[in-house]
Amino acid sequence: MADVGTIRTFVDFLKVHGLLLAAAGIPQSLYRKLFEKLSTETFDGGNYFQVEPVEDGRQRRLVLTTSNSMGKESNIFLVDHALSFRLSDAPKQLQEVPGLVERMASLMCVDIDLNSDDEDADKEDIKLTVVEIVERELEKVKMEGPGSVVWLELEDLDIDDDVFVSLDLPTKFPDLIALSLCNNKLKFTETITKEIVKFKHLRALWLNNNPILQNFGDHVADAIIHDFPRLEILNSSFTRKYTGWALGFCGGIYDKDNPGCGHEDDNHLLQGLTSLDLSNRRIHSLHMGFSPDAMPSLSHLNLRGNPLDDHSVSDLHEHLKAFTSLHSIEVDIPGPLGDSAIKIAESLPNLSLLNGVNTSKILESGKSVIDSMLLPRLPEWDSGEPLIDRVLNAMWLYLMSYRLSDEEKIDETSIWYVMDELGSALRHSDEPNFRVSPFLYMPEGKLESAVSFTILWPTKNVEDGDECTRDYLSGIGEKKQRSARLTAWFHTPQKYFIREYETFWQNLRSISSSPVNKASRTGSLARSDRCPLRVYTDIPQVEEILTHPGFIITSDPKEADIIWTSMQVDEEMKKAVGLNDQQCMNQFPFEACLVMKHHLADTVQKAYGSPEWFQPTYNLETQLTQFIGDYYARENKGDDNLWILKPWNMARTIDTTVTGNLSAIIRLMETGPKICQKYIESPALFKGKKFDLRYIVLVRSMNPLELFITDIFWVRLANNTYTLDKKSLFEYETHFTVMNYRGKLNHMNTPEFVKEFEQEHQVEWLEIHSRIKQMIRMVFESATLVHPEMHSPMSRAMYGVDIMLDRSFKPKLLEVTYCPDCTRACKYDMEAITGGGEIIKAKDFYNYVFGCLFLDETTHVSAL
């Protein structure tokens, strides 16, 4: 990139920005127009486009509003960035910049009043307390007689367990058929169910958005359903006992004003029903109540998000084919009706629309058009959730990113940004008519003066009134898991992903490997002339500390017996330097199978499947589908769903993120290859803080396997008290312990830590240490089982093994690091890694390492 000083001419612009222009894919015919708009900061998109609300205000779209059409590559537009940030700074920036969170909420369509879903709601109810509402309903019973109040809505009233019991609702309203307690503070299942079972006629019960649902498993639901012989709807899901009444509720026939009580047969009221939304009702069976006789006029049906697992695919096709008026249907694809849009369209010949797409288009395409048939993920939030949390949750539907790095490449974290209102209104299409690309304009010819924009231009002819779209995954095809990655923005078929996940884990669980036999000691390395072994090293600490009489330092690598280097040595380097195969190296061939995070996961899983000491882990570049299935399965069961994303091969937690947001996890793939690992949500804590342990492992041989660990391990503590509060997930010093490059150091020496840890938790450290040693051996055994080619008789190595303990004090493997990284640890805190001098003096560290690896001295190390 040329440095020409201040950009004054078009030629200057091309000299400085030529590579950026080509990388952005901007057509050359638009270069001059782009220069003109950049140099004058011309934002003229408002003259050509208009933003319109869609999806009941939950989304926006961009429409061309010129009187003339816009030709392909005929114009180019600047889009400003409404928000730019490094991920860890997002909450702070939204909190501290006046008006920013409100603007983002409006842009992301999360500024809707949570209490205004029903515009026709009785506004008086909002002002009333729960006691006042109950008293008012009791007056109605007195005036109109028993059975006059059968539908009771007590939502958003801060009702807790004690208040609910004190209301004594079963005595006051014994004829209730519907009770809604959404958005309250009910916690204890036993307390609430004991009170609710006193109702004898209940057909619908809603406990949504209450803490009670965290403990509300299938067994609780089954118990409630058993006690309510007529219950048809529980927490918005259909029970297997549903009838035409539940269908009528979803069809808008029954509500508080028209509860439908007194009808033993509700089917005759469904005769005029034309549209029915049954999405996400957990329906297993379309039984007799759901029939063309009951609903002869039904023309539109939404069945998304239902298992329908009581039917075969052919049975469902036959059942739906009987609805002769049914012309539009929405279903999961793949899903209960099949894996192919084409086959579904062929099996239901009366359909004109399948998932909003014309069936004739589907049949003519010759392929599935699933991408254009997915429903969008719209921003979701809980009642009472702070506005800033809503924005942090929704932002992953809008973010884009680019990466800058400094000269030392210490800070390589990505910059995330949100386009302004115009750019953010561009929705996705598989066949887009516009393209966008981030662009850094350097008016002074230097990176320090760079201003970031997004560039927008048409890639097709666009007519007045057409929606303007872009491809969210431009250039990404199925080889890069396009369909799975669309899950970041769209609701994809859960059943398909869960099936792929279950197959993956069944295969892992079937793997078992026999332990590798422990080896007898290999012989020491010795020179025939009995002279000290000559060591060549580029690591200053080795040269300073290695004073053992069995070794001397040499400056010539060709004459060295031992090469101890911070660099990776391959055959090309050996040839260039003049090294030979008789020289010992401080690295093993193919050690990437341990020290690169995605290879480590693959090695452990191939050797042992899913051992207890290794968290569920996915390589997102190849196993995104299986991960999404795992996420969906956990979500459906109400299990913990917090994950940590780690780059394949970056240290110091660079670009490492903790999140439970599925869209965030998928979008974070854009900043580089990553593994996604189940986060240890309940770790063992030390004085309320998270910690991990680094053990130094000395590998003398891979075949036979001969390992040693130093008696001292390195304890690394987080700086902040541990919490799972949402905002804390952005706090580096709460969830991470490696503070070498940011934050204060917070380490302890081994004896002090062990003593205090035993006192705090009333445990015996020797038992924990024994489990850790067993785990470490299994880690290296996995390499010998899966990668026997790693063995080399002239290799020795030192690795760092990072471990965390869960709340049961069982070890969990975090990662294995290269010897140079261990050396860096020694550089930054040698006293911590060697226990502050209690057992091994810092100056003696490499004397013990070299003595163990190359001689017969094993003082202060333990064999594994």
Sequence and secondary structure as in RCSB ss.txt:
>XXXX:A:sequence
MADVGTIRTFVDFLKVHGLLLAAAGIPQSLYRKLFEKLSTETFDGGNYFQVEPVEDGRQRRLVLTTSNSMGKESN
IFLVDHALSFRLSDAPKQLQEVPGLVERMASLMCVDIDLNSDDEDADKEDIKLTVVEIVERELEKVKMEGPGSVV
WLELEDLDIDDDVFVSLDLPTKFPDLIALSLCNNKLKFTETITKEIVKFKHLRALWLNNNPILQNFGDHVADAII
HDFPRLEILNSSFTRKYTGWALGFCGGIYDKDNPGCGHEDDNHLLQGLTSLDLSNRRIHSLHMGFSPDAMPSLSH
LNLRGNPLDDHSVSDLHEHLKAFTSLHSIEVDIPGPLGDSAIKIAESLPNLSLLNGVNTSKILESGKSVIDSMLL
PRLPEWDSGEPLIDRVLNAMWLYLMSYRLSDEEKIDETSIWYVMDELGSALRHSDEPNFRVSPFLYMPEGKLESA
VSFTILWPTKNVEDGDECTRDYLSGIGEKKQRSARLTAWFHTPQKYFIREYETFWQNLRSISSSPVNKASRTGSL
ARSDRCPLRVYTDIPQVEEILTHPGFIITSDPKEADIIWTSMQVDEEMKKAVGLNDQQCMNQFPFEACLVMKHHL
ADTVQKAYGSPEWFQPTYNLETQLTQFIGDYYARENKGDDNLWILKPWNMARTIDTTVTGNLSAIIRLMETGPKI
CQKYIESPALFKGKKFDLRYIVLVRSMNPLELFITDIFWVRLANNTYTLDKKSLFEYETHFTVMNYRGKLNHMNT
PEFVKEFEQEHQVEWLEIHSRIKQMIRMVFESATLVHPEMHSPMSRAMYGVDIMLDRSFKPKLLEVTYCPDCTRA
CKYDMEAITGGGEIIKAKDFYNYVFGCLFLDETTHVSAL
>XXXX:A:secstr
    SS  SHHHHHHHHHHHHHHHT  GGGHHHHHHHHHHT   GGGTEEEEEEGGGTEEEEEE  SS B TT  
 EEE EEEEEEGGGHHHHHHHSTTHHHHHHHHTT  S TT S TTS HHHHHS HHHHHHHHHHHHHHH TTS  
EEE  SS   HHHHHHH HHHH TT SEEE TTS    HHHHHHHHTT SS  EEE TTSGGGGG  HHHHHHHH
HH TT  EETTEE TT  HHHHHHHTTS SSSS  TT S  GGGGTT  EEE TTS      TTSSTTT TT  E
EE TT   TTS HHHHHHHHHT TT  EEE  SSBTTBS HHHHHHH TT SEETTEEHHHHHHHSS  GGGG E
E      TT  HHHHHHHHGGGT EEEE   TT S   EEEEEE HHHHT EE SS SEEEEEEEE TTSSGGG 
EEEEEEEESS B TT EEEE TTTT  GGGTHHHHGGGTEE  HHHHHHHHHHHHHHHHT               
  TT   EEEEES HHHHHH   TTEEE S GGG SEEE SS   HHHHHHHT  TTSEESS TTTHHHHSHHHH
HHHHHHHHSS TTS  EEEHHHHHHHHHHHHHHHHHHT    EEEEETT  TTTT EEE  HHHHHHGGGGS EE
EEE  SSB  BTTEEEEEEEEEEEEEETTEEEEEES  EEEEEEEE    GGGGG HHHH    SSSS   EE H
HHHHHHHHHHHT  HHHHHHHHHHHHHHHHHHHHHH GGG  TTB EEEEEEEEEBTT  EEEEEEE HHHHHHH
HHHHHHHHTGGGTSS GGGHHHHHHHHHHSS  TTEEE 
